[in-house]
Amino acid sequence: MTGETARRPPGQVSQVRGRLQAPVLDWLTRIVLALSIAGGFVAGAAGRALAVAAVTIVVLASPARIAWLVYRWTEERDRTFIVVGLALLGVIALGGALALAGIG
């Protein structure tokens, strides 16, 4: 925790904002589009691998975004949203673990 964060009173808006998140999401969208188009034109296992990569990025984008928000809420010391965000990430992790275990 930096000195700047330590001096900021609870509830003050984070200085991190979406300066990094928005360009990353923009590039991920472009990558998913390119992978999807390429997967549609490439035959066989290579095409399936491109399609799987596109779907994987789409699926992982939401938990990554939630984790980013939890980080921002931690900077803002907003405990309510931190707990809600961590609970949501826990539900996603539990669902993934159950799916991997073949339950459900």
C-alpha positions as CSV (number, residue, x, y, z in Angstrom):
1,M,0.0,0.0,0.0
2,T,1.5,3.3,-1.1
3,G,1.6,6.4,1.1
4,E,-0.9,8.0,-1.2
5,T,-3.4,5.2,-0.6
6,A,-2.8,5.3,3.2
7,R,-3.7,9.0,3.4
8,R,-6.9,8.8,1.3
9,P,-10.0,8.7,3.5
10,P,-12.4,5.8,3.1
11,G,-14.9,6.3,0.2
12,Q,-12.7,8.5,-1.9
13,V,-12.6,7.5,-5.5
14,S,-9.7,5.4,-6.6
15,Q,-7.0,7.1,-8.7
16,V,-6.6,3.8,-10.7
17,R,-9.8,4.2,-12.7
18,G,-10.2,2.5,-16.0
19,R,-7.2,3.9,-17.8
20,L,-5.7,0.4,-18.2
21,Q,-8.9,-1.7,-18.2
22,A,-10.6,0.0,-21.2
23,P,-7.7,-0.4,-23.7
24,V,-7.1,-4.0,-22.6
25,L,-10.8,-4.8,-23.1
26,D,-10.7,-3.1,-26.5
27,W,-7.8,-5.2,-27.6
28,L,-9.3,-8.4,-26.3
29,T,-12.4,-7.7,-28.3
30,R,-10.3,-7.3,-31.4
31,I,-8.4,-10.5,-30.7
32,V,-11.6,-12.4,-30.1
33,L,-13.0,-11.1,-33.4
34,A,-9.9,-12.1,-35.3
35,L,-9.7,-15.6,-33.6
36,S,-13.4,-16.2,-34.4
37,I,-13.1,-15.2,-38.0
38,A,-9.9,-17.2,-38.4
39,G,-11.6,-20.2,-36.7
40,G,-14.4,-20.0,-39.2
41,F,-12.1,-20.3,-42.1
42,V,-9.5,-22.7,-40.9
43,A,-10.4,-26.3,-41.1
44,G,-9.8,-29.2,-38.7
45,A,-8.1,-29.1,-35.3
46,A,-6.5,-25.7,-35.9
47,G,-9.9,-24.0,-36.5
48,R,-11.3,-25.6,-33.4
49,A,-8.3,-24.4,-31.4
50,L,-8.8,-20.9,-32.6
51,A,-12.5,-21.1,-31.7
52,V,-11.7,-22.5,-28.3
53,A,-9.2,-19.7,-27.7
54,A,-11.8,-17.0,-28.6
55,V,-14.4,-18.6,-26.3
56,T,-11.8,-18.9,-23.5
57,I,-11.0,-15.2,-23.7
58,V,-14.7,-14.2,-23.6
59,V,-15.3,-16.5,-20.6
60,L,-12.3,-15.2,-18.7
61,A,-12.9,-11.5,-19.4
62,S,-15.8,-11.2,-16.9
63,P,-13.9,-12.7,-13.8
64,A,-10.9,-10.6,-14.7
65,R,-13.0,-7.5,-14.8
66,I,-14.6,-8.3,-11.5
67,A,-11.1,-8.9,-10.0
68,W,-10.1,-5.5,-11.4
69,L,-13.1,-3.9,-9.7
70,V,-12.3,-5.6,-6.4
71,Y,-8.8,-4.1,-6.6
72,R,-10.3,-0.6,-7.2
73,W,-12.7,-1.1,-4.4
74,T,-9.9,-2.1,-2.1
75,E,-8.1,1.1,-3.0
76,E,-11.3,3.0,-2.1
77,R,-11.8,0.9,1.0
78,D,-15.4,0.1,0.1
79,R,-15.8,-3.0,2.2
80,T,-19.3,-3.7,1.0
81,F,-18.3,-4.0,-2.7
82,I,-15.1,-5.8,-1.8
83,V,-17.2,-8.5,-0.1
84,V,-19.7,-8.7,-2.9
85,G,-17.0,-8.9,-5.5
86,L,-15.1,-11.6,-3.7
87,A,-18.3,-13.5,-3.1
88,L,-19.1,-13.3,-6.8
89,L,-15.6,-14.5,-7.7
90,G,-16.0,-17.4,-5.2
91,V,-19.3,-18.4,-6.9
92,I,-17.6,-18.4,-10.3
93,A,-14.6,-20.4,-8.9
94,L,-17.0,-22.9,-7.3
95,G,-19.0,-23.3,-10.5
96,G,-15.8,-23.9,-12.4
97,A,-14.5,-26.4,-9.9
98,L,-17.8,-28.3,-9.9
99,A,-17.8,-28.3,-13.7
100,L,-14.3,-29.7,-13.8
101,A,-15.2,-32.4,-11.3
102,G,-18.2,-33.4,-13.5
103,I,-20.8,-32.5,-10.9
104,G,-24.0,-30.9,-12.1
